Amino acid sequence: MHVAIGLVVLVASAAALAALARRFGVSEPLVLTLAGVAASYLPFVPEIHPDPEIILLGLLPPLLYTAAIRTSLVDFRANMRTIASLSVGLVLFTTFAVAAVVWWLLPVPFAVAVALGAVVAPPDAVAATAVARRIGMPRQIVTILEDESLFNDATALVALRTAIAASAGTVTVWQAGGDFLLAAGGGAAVGVLVAYLLALLRRRITDPVLDTTLSFLAPFAAYLPAEGIHASGVIAVVTCGMILGHGAPVWQSAASRIAERTNWRTIQFILESSVFVIIGLQVRAILEGAWSSGLDHRTVVVAAVGVLLVTMLARPLWIFPWSLLIRRIGPTGAVPLTHSAVASWAGMRGVVTLAAVLLLPEDTPELPVLKLLALVVVAGTLLLQGTSLPWLVRLLHLRGPSRAELALQKANLLQQATTAGLAELDKWVTPDTPTSVVDSLRDRVTWKSNAAWERLGRSESELATPTAEYRRLRLAMLRAERETVLRVRDSGSADYEILQYVLARLDLEESMIDRYDETEEERPEPLAAPTAGDSCAHLRAAPLVLDSANPDVCAECVAEGMSWVHLRMCLSCGHIACCDSSVGNHATKHYGSSGHPVMRSVEPGEAWRWCYVDELLG
């Protein structure tokens, strides 16, 4: 009973604190960790000693899986070289840099120092994602940080396992290299195999409940066999999740995908929030253990500060030379230096460091001090880097894709899908098909597409769009319909199963009205920018279009070996460049170098213009 009450209090407290952090726009990991620290000093809060196997098996696989199924394989391939450098090269570089400092400052064998280096080396996917979501970093940085965090845990855990074996004198350099190759290759192979088997099952399962149950088993189905053959369970889970996420639109039904997305978001929120509270709850016990370890207190403090500084500095010392090297080799896969600067400072540690330090054997020399050093790295990076990262992003004038740009991409993609759907409708219509059915289908499909375009063309001061009015009126009708069904239910005049069926149909229709939008939930301010007419002199003065020698080509992308997403035209000089969602971001760079204020889209069917100075659509 005490354990059950403790778990309920932990989850409820973590959820409430995370909700408050989101409400006030502050770092969730930092708030949750500090709350755990404060709670650890309350007399009625018991000490928590989490089993490392529970963390590595019960928390890590689902956290990795929920991130992996939302990871783009296309983006991963585009940034593979940088991600491999960070998840393997940087982790090993940090491991041995920290090991050198620990071996110099503390009376421990070098193998034990390497073990601690492996413990603190991998940045945390949870912390990086939480900060990226909150401050809206450019897409490329977010992709690199998330994908790096998915794979660097495997490198660190293999290095830790090897260091522990070396401290016992049971491993050689060649064996260490072989273990690493087995862990990486074996984990990837297991992940691919499990994903293939689960895909075969998913093709035959249409029940969302059964499919969601299968999804809950997926991370453990990949992790356990890989660990059983001494391969990397982490790589197996990540590989399996990325494959299943990429193939979900083909292998799963729409109802299954919706159920899986909602359930995994809930699990992710609960686990992420609880993990950082657990980190904070261990602070008191770890501090007391290290302080009474017998080592001179000054030595302990110097070692803690030294390890934290080396951990934080190792990242920029690796990233900047690597970025320069990539630029010399070729433009493909190159990362702008401003992006490198942000990535070099986004090295917050978290759950893996917490779990990995508990894997050190109990007879490890100076174990309480080593636990303190790991804790200092987690808390220090969350405090110093987690709080200052938004400031650095603002200082470098980096932004994620503009809300207008995101809305344009949505509208453009929906337009393509609508065109394909209407063309297919024409193929299947027969002389016997009722005209009312065809008209209804056309109206429904066109309504979806128009809804996206209308959000770009009107300001809040204008009349509501047709789709907004449809949404408002139909939701009012649904409320009345539901109230009537509930009155019938309360009167007891209808069978309960029939009532549940009708309520489910009403819920389904309400969910189809596009009422819920994740992007708008995170950014609730109005999207539609004021039109140019009375509010922007730049848009009023700019022409509608200019002639261009190469209207279908971004010359900078061609010269740098990149691919663009959409093309834009400068309405001052006619220069053609790629949009913010493209790798090169050359349209915005052209504005930065030329100062020309207005550009327009040159994509088929698009006639909107954009003022960089006033950030207004026209």
N, C-alpha and C positions, 0 to 999 in steps of 0.2 A: 504494500500500500504506500509506503514512504517513497519508493522508487517511482511509482505511478504518479503520485502527487508532484514529485520533483520534476518529472518530465513535462507534466501539464503546465506547471508554473514556468519552466524554462521556455517552452514553445510560446506560451501566451505572452510572456515578458519580451521575448525576442521579437515577436510579430508586432507588438505595440511600439517598441522602440524603433524598429525599422520603419514603421508607418510614420512616426513622428519625424524621423530623419528625412524621409522623402517629402513630408509636408513642408519642412523648413529648408530644404535644399542643401543639407549638410551630408558629409560622408557617412553612409550607413555602417561600413566596417569599423570606423573609428568610434562612432557613438556606441555601437554594440559592445566593442571591446572595453571601452572606458566604463560602461555600465557593469560589465562583468567584473572589472577590477574593483569598483566600488562595492559591489555585492560580496566579493570575497572577504571583505573586512567586516561584514555584518556578523554579529555573534550567532544568529540563528541560521545562517547559511552554511551548510556542511561543505567540507573540502571535497573537491571532485578530482578523481584520479581515473581519467578515461583510459580504457584498454586500447592500445594502439591498433590491435587487430580489428576492433569494432569500428574505429575511425577509418582505417584503410579499406575495410570490406563493406561497412555499413553506410559510410558517408561519401567516400571518394568516388566509387563507381557511379552512383546516381548523379552526383554533381558533374562529373565529367561527361556523362551520357547526355544530360539535358543541355549542356553547352554544345556537344558534338552534333546532335541532330539539327541544331540551328546554324551550323557552320557551313558556309558555301564551299563546295569542292572547287568551283571555278575560281573563286578568290584565293583559295589555298594554293592551287597550282600556280596562279599568277605571282604569288609571293613566296613560293616554296624555298627559294635559295636563302632569303632573309630569315624565314621561320626556322630552317634547319640550322642556320648559324646561331640563332639565339637559343633554341631549345637543346642543342648539343654543345656547340663550341663555347657559348657564353656560360652555360652551366658548369662545364668542366673548368673553364678559366676561373670562375668565381670560387669553385670548390678548392682549387689549389692555392689561390690567392688568400683565402680565409685560413686554409690549413697552415700556410707559412706563418701568418700572424699568431695563430693559436699555439703553434709549436714553439714559437719564439717567446711568448709571454707566459705560457702555463707549463707546468711539469707533466706533460702527457706525451706518449709516443706519437710519432708522425702519423701512423695509421689512424689513431683516434682523432687527431687534428683533421685529417682528410674526411673522416666520418662526419664531424661537425660541419665542415665546409659543404658537404653534400646535403646536410640537413637544411642549411640556410640558403642554398644556391637557387632553388626554383621560385620565381615569382608566382603569385597566386592568381588563378583565373577568376576567382570570385571577386577579389578586390579590384583587379583591373577592369572587369566588366562593370562593376558597380560605379566606379569613378567615370568610366567612358560614357555610360548611360546618362549620368547626371550632368556632365558638362558638354556633351555633344561634340566629341572630337571628330576630325576627318575620317572618312570611311577606311582609308588605307591603314591608318594607325590602329584603329579599333580591330581590324581584321588581323593585323600582325600580332597585336598583344593577346587577343583571344586565342589564336591558333598556336602561338608560342606557348602559352600557359597550358594548353591541352597536352603538349608533347614533352615539355621540359621536366614534368614530374617523373616520367619514365627514366630519363637520364639520371636524375638525382637519386632515385631509389635504387637503381642498379649500382651507381657509384657508392652509395651507402652500404649496400649489401656486400660489395667487394671490399670496402674499407673495414667492415666488421670482421670479415673472414681473414683479411690481412693482419689485423691486430691479434688474431689467434694463431697466425703463422701458417695458415692452410691454403694460401693462394699465391700464385706467381703472376708476373706481368702478362705472360701469354694467356694464362687462365682468365685474367681479368678482361683482356680483349675479347676472348672467346665468349665469356659470359655476356658482354655487352652486345655482341653480334647476335647471340641466341635470343637475348631479351628483346631486341628490336625486331629482328626478322621473325622470330617465333610469335611475338605478340601481334604483329601485323598479319601473319598468316592465320592465326586463330581468329582475329577480328573479321577478316574477309570470309572465312569459312562459316562462322556463326551468323554473319549478316546474310550470307547466301541461303543458309538453312531457314532463317527467320523470314526471309523474303518469300521462299517457297510456301511457307505456312500462311503468310499474310495474303498471298494471292488467292487463297482458298477460304479465308475468314472474312465474313461480311458483318458479323456482329460487333459493334463498337466495344461492347463490354469485354468480349474475348480478346479482341485486338489490343485493347488497352492493357489487359492482364499480361499478354505476351510482351508488350512494350516494357512493363515493369520488370519482367524477368530478363530482358535483353542485356543490361549492363552486367548482371551477375553471371549470365550464361557465357559472356565473353571473358570476364575477369577470372573466374574460378579455373577453367581449363588452362588458361595461359599461365597462371601462377602454379598450377599443378605440374607443368612441364618446365618450371623455372624460367619461363619467359615473362615478358612485361604485361601484367594485367592492365596497366594503364593504357599502353598502346593498343591492346586488344579492344578495350572499351571505346577508345576514341575512334579507331578505325571502323569498328562495327557501327557506332553512332553516326559517323559521317556518311557511310554508305547507305544506311537505312534512311537518314534524313534526306539525302539526295534522291533516293528512289521512292520516297513516300507518295508523291503524286501519282505514281504509276501502280504501286503495289497495294495501297490502302484505299478504302472508300473515303468519301468526303466526311461522313459522320465519324469515322475512326480517326481521321486526322484532326478534326476539331476536338474530339475528346482527349486525344493524346496531348495536343498542345496545351489545353487547359489544365489537365492533371499534372503534367510535368512542370508547368510554371508554378503551380501550387507547391509541389514537392521542392522545387528549387528555392522558392522563397522561404519555406520552413527550415530547410537544411542550412542555407546560407546564413540566415539570421541566427540560428542556434549555434553554429560553429564559432562565430566571433564572440558570442557571450561565453562559450566554454573556454575560449582562449583567455579571456579576462578573468574568469573564475579561478584559473590556476596560478595567477600572479602571486598571491600571498604565500602559498605553499612553496613555490619555486624560490621566491626571494628569501624566505626564512631558511630554506635548505642550503642555498648558496652562501648566505651570511654566516652560517654555522659550520661551514665545510672545513675550516682549519686554515684556509689560505688567507694571506694578508688581504684586508679589505681594499687597500689601494690597488693591489694587483688585480682583484676581481673587477673593480671599476674601470681600470685602464684596459683590461682585456675586453670588457663589454663595449666600451666606446670604440676601441680599435676594430673589433669585428664588425660593428655597425658601419663604421666609416668605410672599411674595405669592401663590405658587401655593396654599399651604395655607389662607391667609386668604380668598382670593377665593371659595372654596366656601361657607363659612358666610355671608359677606356677600351672596351671591346667594340661598342657600336660605332663610334665615329671613325676609327680606322677601317672597319669593315665597310662602312658606307662609301668612304673614299676609294677603297679598293674596287668595289662594285662599279663605281662610276668610271674608273679607268678601264675596267674589263669591257664594259658596254652599257648602254642605256637600259637594256631590258632588265626589269626587276630592280632598278635603282630607286632609292627612296630619297626625297628631298631632305636637305639638312635640317630644316625646321621639324620635319617629322621624326628624324633621328634624335633630335634634341628632346622631344616629348617622350619618345620610346625609351630613351636612356634614363629618364627620370621616373618612368612608370614601373618601378620594381618593388611594389608592395608584396610582402610575404603574408602567408595565412595558414590554411588548414593543413597543407602537406608538411610544412615545417613543424607545426604542432604535433602531427602524428609521427613524423619521422624521428624526432628527438626521443620519443618514447620507445622507439625500437632499439635504442642503444642498450646493451646488456647491463645488468645491475652491477657487475664487477668492473665496469668501465672506470678508469681513473678520473677523479674529479667530476663525476657525473652530475652532482647538483649544480656545479658552476657551469657546465656545458648546457644544462637545461636553461639556466639563467641567460646565457649568451644567446641562445635561440629565441627566447622570449623577448629579449631586448631588440633583436633584429626585427621580429614581427611587429612589436609595438612601435619601434622607432621608425620603420618604413611607413607604417600606416599613418603615424603622426606627421612626420616630416614630409614625405613624398605625397601621401594621400591628400593632405591639406594644401600643399603648395602646387600640386599639379594643375588645378584649374587656373591659378595665377599665371603659370608658365604658358599655358595654352592661350590665355588672353594676351600676354606680353608678346608672343610670336604672331598674334593676329590670325590664329588658326580657327577655323570654324568647320563644322560638319556641313553637309549639303544643305543649302537654304531650304526653308519650308516650301517656298515657291518651286524650287527645282524638284523636290520630292513629289509635290503635287503634279507637276508637269510629267514626270516619269510615270506616275500612276495613270494619269489620263491618257498618255500616249500608249502605254501597254494595254490598258482596257480598250482603247480604240482598235488596236490590232486584233485583240481577242474578239471584239464585237464584230468586226468585219469578217473574220473567219467563221464565226458562228452563223451570221446571216447568210454567208455563201453556202454553208452546209445545209441550212434550212431550205434554201431554194432547190437543192439537189433532192431533198426527201419529200418535198410537197408533191402531192398527186392531185388529179382532178377531183378525187373523192374527199380530200382534206377540207374540213369546214373553214371558210374564210375567217370566221371569228377566232378560231384557234391560231391561225397564222398571224393575224393582227395582234392577238394577245402576246404571242411569243416575241414578235418584233418590238412591241411596246416595252416589254420587260427588259429585253436586251439593250435596246436603245436608251432606256431610262438609266440603266447602270452606267453606261458610258457618259451620258450627258451629265450625270451627277458629278463626275470628276471634273469635267470641263467647266461647269458652271461655277465651281468654287474658285476658279481662277479669274473669272471675268467680272465679278461684282464685289462691291464693298459692303460693309455692314450697314451703311446708310441706305442702300438701295432696297427695292422690294425683294421679298424672298424668292428664291429660284423655284421653278416648278417641282423639282425633285425634293427640295426642302419642304414645300407645301404638301407634297404627297406623303412624305415621312410624318409630318406633324399630324395630318388628318387621319392617316391610317393607324398611327399609334393611339390616337384618341378613340377610334373605332374599336381597336383591340382591347383597350381598357374597359370599354362598355361591354364588349362581348364576354370578357373574363369575369366581370362583376356579375353578369347574368348567370353564367355557368356556376359561379360560387354560390349564388342564391339558391339555385336548384340543388346544389350539393348539400347546403345546410338544411334545406327542407326535407331531404331524404327521399325525394321522389324519383331519383334516377340511380341506376346501378353504378357502383363506385368505379368499376373498370371502364365503363363508358365515359364517365366524367374525366378520368385520367387520360383517356385517349383524346378527348376534345381539348383539354388543357394543353396536352403535349403538342397538338397541331397549332394551337394559338402561339405557344412558345416558339415553335419552329418558324412560323411566319414572322414573328417579331424579330427573331435573330437574323432573318434574311433581309431586313430593311436597312442593313448596313449601319445599325445604330452604334455598334461598338467598333471603335477604331483605336488601335494601340498607339499610333503616332499622336492622335489628338489627345489621348489620355495623358501622355507625357508632356505635351505642349498645348495646354488648353486655350491659349490666346487665339484670337481670330486669325485665320489663315489669309483670307482674301485681302490683298493690298489695295489701297485706293487707286482708282484709275488716274490717268495722267492729266485729264482735262483741266482741273483747277488747282492741282496740288503740286505739280512737278514741272518746273520751267525747262529742265533738260529734255523730258519726254515731249513737251509741247514743241520744242525747237527742233527735235531730231526728225529726219525724214522717215518714211515708212520702210524704205528699202534702198540699197545702193547696189551698183553693179560690182561684180567681183570676178577676177580672172579664174579662180578655182573655187566655185561655190560648194563643191561636194568634198573638199579635202581640207584637213587640218595640216598645214605644212609643217608645223612644229612636231606633231605626232609622227609624221612620215620621216622627218629628219632624225628623230630620237628613237625610232623603232617601236612606237607605242600604238595602241588602238584607242579610238574614241567611242563614246557612247552617243552623244548628240553634238551637233554643230551649231555655233552661234556666229553672228555677223556684227562687227563693230559698225555702228551707224554714223561714225565720224570719218572713217577711212576705208570701210569695206573689207577690213581684215577678217578672215574666217578662222575660227579657233574652236577648241572643244570645250564642253560644259564642265561644271564642277564635279559631276559624277565620273568623269573620265580620269584616267591616271594622271595625265599631264596638267589638267586644269588650266589650259592655256588661255581661255577666254578671260578669266579673272586675272591671270598674269599679264595679259595684254593691257587690261585696264590699269593694273598697278604700274606698268612701265610707261604707258602713254597718257593716262589721265582721261581718256575718252569716256564719257559718262554712260552712254546708252548702247546697248546691244539688243539684237533680236534673234529669235529662233529662225533657222532656215530649214527646219525639218518639214516634210510634206504635211500640209493641213494645219500648220501652226503659224499664227500671225501676231503673237504677243511680243512685247518689247520690255526691257528691264533697265532701270536706272540704278547703277551702282552707288551713286552718291546718296540718293534719297531712299534707296531700297524699295522702289515702287514698281508695280506692274502697270503696263499700258497696252 
